[in-house]
């Protein structure tokens, strides 16, 4: 899922670290979600709130171990082509109404509604009939391989895809009540009904108020009220934390670089694992980047490793593939395009732009990147190409990518679930909803199909490697860096660890007594 890039700040005054154990509230800094509808969102900030309000069938714990959530168990049948989820007995929504298999099916069908498909609809691609239904080719939802049998949810798949139980841990697959979004404002606390640990009980200009769900399947959360603060009035997150106004505050890489040496704030600094990737993309559907030689020229002209090491020497790691470190089954091979300015200039000349002459004006647009200026300097120096740089607010940027992608762009992507396909198939498969560069490659798609159908781990790895080799050669995207997140957590606040998926499960928070 998409992630906004966090910037800030500068040192502030002495830390105020007084939190009483008897407190039953927590104040968490987080961005305002673009949507709290699991079917409508596509960004990490929204997922982080959705995950508190609506629960999924499975979930990953802090150690990246897949655990049952609304589902107590599941069976994999037909050589991996069918998954049957068994819901926990006695599940209810926060208003006491039963939560049944049909609620799961209805929630998941909303992802492929042909009138308004989810930005992450590609996560449903392995379900029988899902793509045809989303595209409007099939109108009968009964033709989709989803059905409920009491408290069982039966999913038929087009290929062996045992990782579907991991995919449905993503907030996109959270279960909502039948009345959700029925012509009203989903962000209204009036009559709000949840399936997750918290209920939306208040909306303020600078915060969302969440109240513990007494009927949560895992038991009422220890923290009665969570205030999700979205606006600090222009102040830095570090200042707000020091002044005791925030108990858990994500901070920028810049802040982390000096806070680690602070006697007062250093002990409160938490490294937040992040299965994340920042990458640069091309619009491959139109000139000049529809020509693979032009993309290769840019890919070879820039010393990507050097730029990342100089721009973020402590916090980020230069990427070697589209798949971040920590994703199970990740290859050890280096798939980053080789730095070779001579070959880059030859490719550009072969494409009809010797020395950059005749190259059209193109724009590089980002929602925030530490590497943009250095990248454009190297492109101009090595290829003679001048690129116009623009940036915009993340929300508007997200909409622009979906409707009218620029010629050059960059994104940060955080895993929806810990699998290689979430960074390959979801971002690059032909026709995928998050394939913003509109790249198509039968060779790449075939390699992905082989990876997803294989049962032997060695065969799976080899097929994914072939897919990554195609990306390295044809350069529809260029991996830039793997990030590490950072946060300040109040002394005594337990359960504030994360597993790399970018979501703090607030239902597990508690004050140390």
LUMMAR-143871 format. One record per residue: z, x, y of N, C-alpha, C in turn. Coordinates in steps of 0.02 Angstrom, whole numbers, plus 50000, padded with zeros to 5 digits. Layout:
<rs>
ZXYZXYZXY/...
</rs>
This chain:
<rs>
500005004249941500005000050000500005004450062/499775001750117499725005450179500415006950207/500465012850239501105014750270500975017050341/501395014750386501355017150455501635024150459/501375028150504501635034950515502185034650567/502755037750552503345037250595503395043250640/503435041950705503545047250753504185045750792/504475050850824505045049750868505135056150909/505555058650945506225058050965506515063851001/507025067250971507385072751002508125072150991/508495077650996509205077550983509565072751030/510145070451007510555066151049511275068651046/511745064351063512445066451069512815066751003/513475067251005513875067850945513855061650902/513925062650837513875057050790514495052750790/514385046150787514935041450779514905038750708/515375040650665515325038950594515945035150572/516045029450600516635025450581516405018750554/516425018050488516255011750455516835009950410/517115004150419517695002050379517464999150313/517855000650260517674998250194517674990650190/518084987350232518124980150228517514976650259/517084980450293516484977350321516044974650265/515754968850275515294966150225514604964950256/514454968950308513784968650337513504975750341/512844976150345512484982450352511924981450401/511814986550443511264986250492510754991650473/510154989250457509614993550432509044993450482/508794999350499508214999750543507574999350502/507134994750520506494993950485506004990650532/505374991950522504864988950563504794981450550/504584977750600504464970650592503874969750544/503944965550493503394964750446502794961250478/502204963050456501614959350478501594952550444/501914952050386501954945650350502524946150300/502844940550284503324940550228503034936650170/502394935350171502054931950117501804937250067/502044937150006501814942149957501054942249950/500734936549958500014936149948499614938150010/499944938750067499584940050129499674947050155/500164950650132500304957250160499914962750123/499874968650155499564974350122499864980850145/500444980450178500744986550206501464987350182/501694993550185502354995250160502914991850199/502844991450266503364988350306503494981250286/502974977550270503054970650248503344970350178/503104974750133503374974950065504134976150065/504364980350111505074982050114505504975950129/505244971150166505614965050180505504959850126/504884959150103504734954350050505164955649988/505264962049972505644963849912506374961449915/506624960149975507314957649981507334950049972/506794946649989506784939349991506504936149928/506044939649895505704936749837505694942049782/505854939849722505934944449665505314944649621/505214950249588504674951249541504924950749469/504464950649422504664950149352504944956649326/504684962249350504934968849331505084972749395/505464978149388505634982249446505794989349423/505674994149467505835001149453506515002849482/506925006349442507575008449467507515015049505/508085017749527508075023749568507785029749531/507795029549465507515035049426506795033849403/506465028949433505775026949416505715024749343/506225021449319506205018449252506085010949262/505585008349227505415001249234505964997049200/506214992049236506754987849212506554980449215/506854976249174506754969049181507064966549245/506744961549276507034958249335507044950749320/506594946849347506574939749328506384938949254/505994943549229505834943449157506384947349120/506634944349066507134947849025506804952548975/506174951048958505814955248910505064953448914/504664957248877503944955748874503664958448809/503134955448786502774957548726502064959448745/501804964548713501104966548723500724965248658/500234960848662499864958548603499124960348607/498774958948553498044959648551497824966648574/498154971748548497984978748564497994980048639/498464976948674498544978148746498164973348790/497814968448760497424963748800497804957448820/498424957048800498824951248820499544953448830/499854951148884500554952348898500904945548904/501454944848869501854938748874502534940548903/502684937948961503324939048994503794933248977/504404934848959504914929848944505424929949001/505464924349038505914924049095506644923349071/507094925649113507804924849098507974917449097/508434915449054508624908349053509034906449116/508934900349139509344897749193509164900349262/508584903249272508394905749338508314899949388/508524901149449508424896249502508224899849566/507924896049611507824898349679508484897549716/508514899849777509144899749815509384892749830/508944887749828509154880849841509374877249778/509384880749721509604877849659509064874949616/508454874349640507904871849599507714877049547/507494874749489507334879249435506744883749452/506764889849428506214894549434505914895349364/505304893049356504994892749290504344896749288/504064897049228503444900649219502884898149264/502864891649276502334888949318502384891449390/503004893149412503084895949479502784902949483/502834906649428502534913349426501774912749428/501494908349388500774907449386500504905249454/500844900449485500624898049550500654903649602/501184907749600501254913249648500704918349639/500544919949578500034925049565499334922549580/499204916049569498544913349585498424913549660/498954913349700498864913849773498544920549793/498624925749752498344932349768497584932349765/497304927849726496574927749717496284921249743/496634917949789496374911949821495714913649855/495154910749835494514912649865494474911249940/494894906649965494894905250036495264910450076/495744913850044496134918950079496414923850027/495984928049998496234932749947496714937849977/497174940149937497654945149959497314951749975/497574955450025497314962250037497384966749976/497844964849931497954968849870497734965049808/497234960649817496984956649760496724961049704/496524967149719496264971649667496784973249614/497414972249630497944973249579497884968249522/497514962749534497414957649483496754958649444/496414964049457495734964949431495694964649355/496234966549320496214966749247496344959949215/496524954949254496654948249226495994944649215/495914941749157495294938049140495134932949194/494534933149219494284928249267494534929049338/494974933949352495264934549419494744936249472/494314941049457493824943049507493314937449519/493114933949467492634928449476492944922749516/493574921349505493914916049542493994918049616/494204924249628494294926549697493634926549735/493094928049700492434928149733492114921449740/492434916149714492164909449719491644907749667/491514912249620491024910949567491284905849517/491944905749509492274900949464492784897149506/492774890549501493214886449543493824883949505/493804884049440494354881349401494884886649390/495494885849418496024890849406496214891449334/496044886349294496174886649222495754891849187/495214894249220494794899449190495094906349199/495624906949239495964913349249496464914249192/496524920349169496954921749113497694921749129/497934916549161498644915649177498854908649155/499374908149116499624901549099500374902049083/500704896449092501424896149080501554891749019/502034893748980502274889748924503034889548928/503284884848967504004884648979504224890649019/504664894648990504904900649024504514906849004/503934905948974503494911548957502884911449003/502674917449024502074918249064501594922549023/501014919649009500524922948965499944925449008/499794931849002499264934949042498744937948995/498124935649000497574938348961497194943349004/497034949048975496734954549013496034956248986/495614958649030494914960049011494864966548970/495374970748975495374977048938496104978748920/496204983048873496894985148860497204987948923/497744985048946498054987049009498804985949004/499124989848961499844989148952500224990649016/499904994149064500244995649127500304989649172/500054983749150500114977849191500844976149203/501284977849156502004976449167502274980749224/501964986449237502144990649294501844987849358/501224985649354500874983149413501254977249444/501524972849402501844966749429502534968249458/502744974449457503364976249493503244976549568/502614976849590502454977249661502644970849696/502854971349760503064965449798502524960249803/501894962249796501334957549797501424952049745/501754953649689501834948949633502504945349635/502854945549692503484942049697503374934449692/503884931049667503824923849653504094919849712/503684915249737503884911049794503934903749771/504324899749807504384892649789503744888949806/503664883049777503054879149787502934877249859/503474876549898503404874449968503244880150015/503234886349990503174892050035502494892050071/502534892850138501924893250178501524886850182/501844881250164501504874850164501404872150234/500954875050271500804872750338501314874750389/501864877850368502384879850415502374887350427/502854889650464502914896750479503344900050425/503044904550384503444907850332504034911750359/503994913750423504534917750452505074913450485/505074907050471505574902550498506164902150449/506784902950473507364902450429507534895250410/507244890350444507404883450430507184881550360/507664879950318507514877950249507234883450206/507364889650225507064895250188507334895450116/506884896250069507074896549998506844903149969/507294906849938507154913549913507214913849838/506914919049809507034920749739507354927549733/507424931049790507694937749790508424938049808/508664943949823509374945049835509614941949900/509164940949948509354938550014508924932750036/509224928550080508894922950111508784924650185/508214922950212508104923750283508484918250320/509004920250357509424915350390509374915450466/509044920450494508984920750566508424925350587/508084923550642507554927750670507704928650744/507804934850765507944936450834507374940850861/507314941650926506764945650953506754952750926/507354955450910507374962450887507644963250817/507714957750779508024958450713507904952350669/507924953450604507944948150554508644948150523/508934942250513509594941650484509514939150412/509764943050365509724941250294510424939750268/510484934350230511124932250202511084932350126/511624934650094511634935350022511474928749986/511064929249935510874923549894511384922649838/511774917349841512294916049791512004914949722/511364913149718511054911549654510584917149630/510654922949658510224928549637510354930049563/509824931449526509884932249454510354937949434/510394943149475510824948849460511534948149488/511684942249517512344941249547512304941949623/512774938849656512794938949729512864946249753/512434948449800512484955349825513164956749857/513374963049854514024965049882514044964449957/513474965449989513434964950062513224957850081/513654954350118513524947350134512954946550184/512914951050233512414950250285512074956950299/511414956850300511024962750320510644960950383/510754965050433510384964250496509834969450496/509204967250491508634971650490508384972350562/508544978050593508394979150663507694982150670/507284979150713506594981550720506454984550788/506904983650837506764985950905507404989050934/507364995350953507934998850982507874999451058/507424995851087507354996051159507115002651186/506695006051148506425012451170506845018451152/507445017351126507865023051106507655025551037/507845031651021507675034550956508145031850902/507905032050841508315029850784508925034450776/508855040750793509405045450788509965043550837/509775041950898510275039950948510635033650927/510265028750901510575022550880511055023650822/510875028150777511325029850722511955033250747/511875038150792512445041750819512925037250856/512655032150888513075027650927513375022150885/513265022450818513575017650773513235010850770/512625010250797512285003850798511875002550736/511715007750699511305007250639511675010950583/511655008050523511985011150465511495014950421/510865012750422510345016250383509725016450426/509485022450440508925023250487508415028150461/507815025950443507275030650429507135034850491/506995041250481506865045650538506225049550526/505975052650579505345056250575505445063150543/504895066050522504915072850495505175077750547/504985076650610505215081150664505975080950669/506265074950668506985074450672507325077850613/507045076750554507345079650494507355087250499/506855090150532506815097450535507395100650573/507695096950622508265099850658508925096850635/508905090650611509535087550589509845091150529/509425094050488509695097550429510165103250448/510105105650510510535111050533511115108550576/511175102050585511695099150627512345098350588/512905100750616513545100150582513755092850575/513595088750624513815081750623513325077150585/512685077950597512195073550566511935076250499/511955082650490511695085650428511965082450365/512625081250360512885078050299512655070950289/512385067750341512145060850336511405060450320/511065066150320510345066350308510195065250234/509735060750220509535059350152508775060450145/508585064350095507875064950080507665058950039/507145055650061506905049550028506265051249990/506295051449924505685053049886505125048149904/504515050749905503955046549925503345048149884/503125043349844502495043949809501945041949857/501815046249905501365044449961500835049649971/500285047449999499715051750013499435049950081/499295054950122498885053850182498195056650167/497685052850184497005055050169496525053050225/495965056450227495435055050275494865051650238/494585046450269494045042750237493425042250281/492865040950249492215040050282491965032850270/491615030150318491245023950305490595026050272/490575025250206489995027650167489425022550164/489515016850199489005011650194488445012350246/488515016950294488015017650347487965024950369/487405026750401487325033650424487855035450475/488045041750478487785047350439488155048550373/488725045050363489145046750306488955043150241/488395039350243488125036850180487775042550142/487645048150176487335054050145487885058550118/487895059550053488425063550021488425070650048/487845073150071487815080050097488205080650162/488205075350202488595075550265489345075350249/489535071150201490245070850182490475077550153/490045080550112490225087050083490275092350138/489855091950188489885096750242490555096550277/490795090550293491445089950325491995092150277/491945090250214492455091950165492525099450156/491975103150160491995110350150492125114250214/491995111250271492055114850335492785115850356/493225111350337493905111350362494375114550311/494825118750336495335121750293495935116950292/495895112150247496385106650245497095109250232/497165113950186497825116550169498155119750230/497775123750265498045127350323498275122550377/497885117350389498065112450440498735109150423/498815107050361499435103650341500025108350346/499925114550322500485119450323500705121050394/500235121350441500415123050510500695117050547/500435111050532500655105050569501335102550545/501455102950480502085100450452502345105550401/502575111350425502745116850379503335115450333/503775110750350504375109650310504335103350269/504065098050297504155091450268503585089050224/502975091250236502395088850198502095094350156/501775092350101501455097050055500705095850056/500305101150063499575100150060499375096849994/498945091949998498735088349939498235092249899/498245091449834497755094549790497345089249753/497525082949762497145077449732497345071049767/497035065549747497205059049774497865056449747/498135059549696498735057049663499335061349681/499855058549711500425062549733500825065449675/501175070749691501645073749644502185068649627/502345068149563502855063449541502585057249506/501935055849514501635050249479501545052149406/501795048249359501735049949288501005051049267/500885056349229500215057749204499775061349254/500045063149312499645066549362499375073149335/498745074649352498435080749330498685086849369/498705092649337498875098849371498255102149402/497665099449392497065102349420497035101449495/496695106049527496605105849600495935102449615/495975096449644495365092649659495205092649734/495525096949773495375097349844494705100949853/494255098349896493625101949908493745109149931/493355113749905493445120849922493255122049995/493635126450028493485128150097492915133250098/492335131150121491735135450120491285133450179/491435135950239491035134050298490295135650292/490115141150257489405142950249489045137450209/489345135350154489045129950114489035123450154/489555122350195489585116250236488995115950284/488855121550318488305121650365487635120650330/487575123350269486955122450232486865115150212/487395111850191487355104750173487155100550234/487455102150291487305098250351486575099250372/486315105450366485615106750382485155103050334/485345103050270484935099550220484915092050234/485435089450265485465082250281485075080650344/484805085950379484405084850438484755086050504/485335089450501485715090750562485905098150567/485415102550572485575109750574485985111350637/486545114750625486985116450681487275110550717/487255104650686487505098550717487005095050762/486395097950770485895095050816485655088350790/485645083450835485415076850816485935072550783/486535075250774487065071350741487295065750787/487345059650762487545054050806488275054650828/488445051150880489145050850903489545046750854/490085049550829490515045850783491225046150810/491625041250789492315040750811492785041450751/493315045250762493845046050712494435041950738/494625036750700495155032150720495745032650673/496345032950700496945033050658497475028450687/497955026850645498555023350667499125028150678/498965034650679499465039850687499375045250635/499255051450656499175057050609499345063550645/499705067850611499885074350640499305079350636/498775077550600498245082350586497605081150626/497565075550660496925073350689496615078650735/496995081150783496705085850831496435092150797/496815094950750496605101050716495975099850675/495935094050643495345092450602494725092250646/494765088950703494175088350746493965095050776/494455099350791494295106050817493905109950765/494115109750703493765113550650493065110650637/493005104050637492345101050626491855103350680/492075103450742491635105550796491485112950793/491985116950778491875124150776491405126150719/491485123350661491105125450602490425122050596/490385115650620489775111850609489405110050673/489705111250732489375109450794489365101950807/489825098250775489855091050782490445089150826/490315085250877490865082850919491045075750896/491675074750881491925068250857492405065450909/492315059250928492755055850975493385053550938/493955054850968494585052950935494895046850970/495135042050930495495036350956496075034750909/496605031750937497155029350896497355022550921/497665018550879497885011950899498515009950860/498835004850883499435002150851499275000550778/499775001750734499645001150663499404994250643/499714988950670499514982250651498794980850667/498584982650727497884981650747497424986250706/497664992150691497264996950652497134994250582/497644991250552497584988250486497044982850486/497044978550537496544973250542495844976250552/495804981450593495164984650606494864987650542/495274990850502495034993850440494734988450394/495054982750393494834977450348494194974150372/494114973550438493544969750465492964974150487/493114979850517492584984250545492824991450544/492794994650485493055001450480492665006350524/492995011050556492655016150596492295021050550/491905025550580491535030350540491995035250504/492525037450539493025041950510493705038850523/494155039150474494805036050482495305039650435/495935038550447496435041350401496985036250390/497295036850332497815032050311498365035650273/498945032550274499475034450227499555028850177/499585030650114499625025650060500225027250017/500645022350004501225023149962501115019049898/501315021749842501185018549778501455011449776/501045006649752501294999949736501695000349671/501465004549626501805005949563501615013149545/502025016649506501885023749492501355024849439/500725024349459500175025449413499585028549449/499185032549414498605035849445498095030749472/498035025149437497535020249458497695017149526/498325017249546498505014249610498235018449668/498065024749655497775029049707497035030149696/496775028249638496065029249623495705022549621/495865018349573495515011949568495645007349627/496265006949650496425002349704496095004549770/496025011049779495735013649842494985014949838/494705015749778494015018149774493555014549726/493815010249683493365006649638492875002449678/492265001949655491754997949689492004990849699/491984988549762492194981749777492934980549784/493344985649774494074984749780494254982849851/494754978549859494924976049925495174981549972/495434986949944495684992449986495194998349989/494594997249967494065002349972493745001550041/494105003950092493895002850161493255006650179/493105012050143492495015850156491895013050121/491985007750080491435004150047491015008750002/491355013449971491015018149926490885014749859/490315016249828490165013849761489925019649718/490165019849657489955025049610490035022449539/489495021349504489525019249434489885024549392/489755030849407490065036249368490825036049375/491065034949436491785034549448492075028349414/491745022549422491995016449391492025016949315/491515020049285491505020849212492085025249189/492225030649226492785035049208493445031249213/493525027149264494135023149270494195018349211/493655015049193493675010349137493895013849073/493645019849062493845023649002494585025349005/494835027149064495545028949071495985022849057/495775017049081496195011149075496165008049005/495625009548969495555006848901495845011348848/495905017748862496135022548812496885021648799/497085022948737497795022448719498105029448709/497685034348692497935041148683498045044348751/498645046948765498785049848830498305055348851/498075059348802497605064748819496945061848842/496715056548808496085053448827496145050048895/496725046948908496845043748973496805049049028/497155054549018497165059849068496475062849080/496095063849027495425066849034494965062149073/495025055649060494585050949096494775050549170/495415050449185495625050449255495405056949289/495435062549253495205068849281494465068549299/494065065449255493345064749270493245060649333/493645055349340493595051249400493765055249463/494285059249458494485063349516493965068749530/493635071149478493105076049489492525073049528/492365066749516491835063449554492035062849627/492665061249640492905060749709492865067549743/493055072749708493015079549737492285081349754/491825079549711491115081349721490785077249775/490915070749776490555066249821490935064649886/491575066549888491985066249949491965059649988/492085053949955492165047849993492815047750032/493315051350005493965052250037494165059550028/494585061950074494845068750067495605068450070/495945070450016496675070350017496945075650065/497425073750105497705078350155498395080950136/498875076450126499565078850115499965073650077/500485076250045500995072050013501615072350057/501905066650071502465066450117503135065750083/503645067550120504335066250101504655062150157/504995056850138505325052850188506035055350201/506305053350259506975055450278507345049650309/507995049450300508405044150329509095046750344/509445043350389510155044450402510535038550373/511045039950333511435034750301512165035650318/512495030250336513195030450355513635032750296/514155036550312514625038750260514935032650227/514945032750160515235027250123514745021750104/514125022150127513625017150109513315019050043/513455015249992513205016749925512555012949911/512165015549864511555012149844510975012949891/511015017949937510485018849986509935023549962/509935025349899509415029649872508775025749860/508215029349859507565026149845507205029949790/506695026749762506365029549702505665032149715/505455032549778504785035049794504285029649810/504465023249799504005017849813504095014949883/504555017949922504605016149992505015010050008/505375007349958505745001149969506485002249952/506905000650000507625000849990507844993949964/508094993749903508314987349874509014985849902/509034981549952509654980249987510174976549945/509944973249893510414969849848510874974549812/510704981049811511124986049778511574989749825/511574987949890512004991449938512724989049933/513184993549948513904991849949514274997249988/514834995350017515265000250050515765002950000/515845009550001516325012849957517035010949977/517415008249931518105006249946518585012149942/
</rs>
